[in-house]
Amino acid sequence: MTGLILIVDDTPTNLDVISEALSDAGFDVAIATSGERALQQLERRLPDVILLDVMMPGIDGFETCRCLKANSKTVDIPVIFMTALSDTDSKVQALELGAVDYITKPFQEKEVLARVKTHLQLRRLTQNLEYQVYQKASELQASQLKLIQSEKMSALGQLVAGVAHEINNPVGFIRNNIFHAETYIKDLLRLVDSYQHHYPQPVVELQNQLEEVELDYLREDLPKIIQSMQVGIHRIEDISKSLRTFSRSDNNFSTDVDIHAGIDSTILILRHRLKASDARPEIKIITQYGQIPCIECCAGQLNQVFMNILANAIDALEEGNVGRSYQDITANPNCINIKTELSADSKSVLIYIKDNGIGMALEVQHKIFDYLFTTKEVGKGTGLGMAIVRQIIVEKHGGSIEVNSQLGQGTEFIITVPVKC
């Protein structure tokens, strides 16, 4: 067993004896002749175990130990006190300060080696256990995120499939009947034209009815009404199609996907949040789509990434609008820019999503993808959205996601996804 042992003692003889014994046993040894020098050394290199004398000039061993346990970098290093004090109070004080053991002077070489080896072994077992716990916790978090994400997409897929079915049936009925209604209206108007041609001077009662229904206005407005109804039907069909595109049922399987169609469907679903209100004008979405190929990905999952990022961008913009007048927002409008391009080596697609909202502090940027981290009020944020985003992009698709932000200047996410997973 090897490791670095720091010996802190102001007596040269003690340093020589213990240093030689530890070196002969295969340990690396560092020495310090005072508590102050020991603390300075620890800033450069951390030992595995510290042997600390109690009675020293300057700060004594107790105060040195107190400083060690107050520092997050050194708090877990085992400290073994070396003392000529044999009273119980001194031993209790040493243990209460965080020492793991104590050795009574004069030293017994075998005892020193045995205690050092024991606590070094315990430290390494503890570190190994901590690593395993961290690893298992990370795996559990990843599994939870996958389960949550999968269940959300499955539930959404079922909901959308049902909604789309319920919408498509009456929409198809209306679309087909509008075609027939338009034909019948044209036939009726031709019949009216024929009557007017053959009977240019109708009886008074018929003339009054023609004036009452405003035939000329009706002839002009009816085609517009039919056209407006057709536009409405197309709009409903587009929404239904976007819902199906967004929540693709093949979310667990990679297929060739048009990224732009996924982004457009997400924007359409969020359209109600982008519209102008009494408090602000419409949030502008500016797309700059490059010439990119279809990519091999899980479409439903990637669409969820777009949804989470765009929804957060809208939240940031609305938060930044607090306290601003309608005129001020109009002069400096809310905007989300979306840009796509192919990487220089043509192996990846890059997606840039940038808003001009409130931005994020540096410490928030460092935690933005952490599990359960959120800056939103209780009940408004779960802390899962961006963690799921990272898992989908990095772990599921082998891509990367970066965030660049500055307070008051907005936020930009840069997503890189391989063309072939």
Secondary structure as GFF3:
##gff-version 3
##sequence-region A 1 421
A	DSSP	beta_strand	4	8	.	.	.	ID=ss1
A	DSSP	alpha_helix	12	24	.	.	.	ID=ss2
A	DSSP	beta_strand	28	32	.	.	.	ID=ss3
A	DSSP	alpha_helix	35	44	.	.	.	ID=ss4
A	DSSP	beta_strand	49	53	.	.	.	ID=ss5
A	DSSP	alpha_helix	61	70	.	.	.	ID=ss6
A	DSSP	beta_strand	79	83	.	.	.	ID=ss7
A	DSSP	alpha_helix	88	96	.	.	.	ID=ss8
A	DSSP	beta_strand	101	104	.	.	.	ID=ss9
A	DSSP	alpha_helix	109	198	.	.	.	ID=ss10
A	DSSP	alpha_helix	204	213	.	.	.	ID=ss11
A	DSSP	alpha_helix	215	246	.	.	.	ID=ss12
A	DSSP	beta_strand	255	257	.	.	.	ID=ss13
A	DSSP	alpha_helix	259	269	.	.	.	ID=ss14
A	DSSP	alpha_helix	271	274	.	.	.	ID=ss15
A	DSSP	beta_strand	284	288	.	.	.	ID=ss16
A	DSSP	beta_strand	295	297	.	.	.	ID=ss17
A	DSSP	alpha_helix	299	320	.	.	.	ID=ss18
A	DSSP	alpha_helix	326	331	.	.	.	ID=ss19
A	DSSP	beta_strand	335	342	.	.	.	ID=ss20
A	DSSP	beta_strand	348	355	.	.	.	ID=ss21
A	DSSP	alpha_helix	362	367	.	.	.	ID=ss22
A	DSSP	alpha_helix	385	390	.	.	.	ID=ss23
A	DSSP	pi_helix	391	396	.	.	.	ID=ss24
A	DSSP	beta_strand	400	406	.	.	.	ID=ss25
A	DSSP	beta_strand	410	418	.	.	.	ID=ss26
###
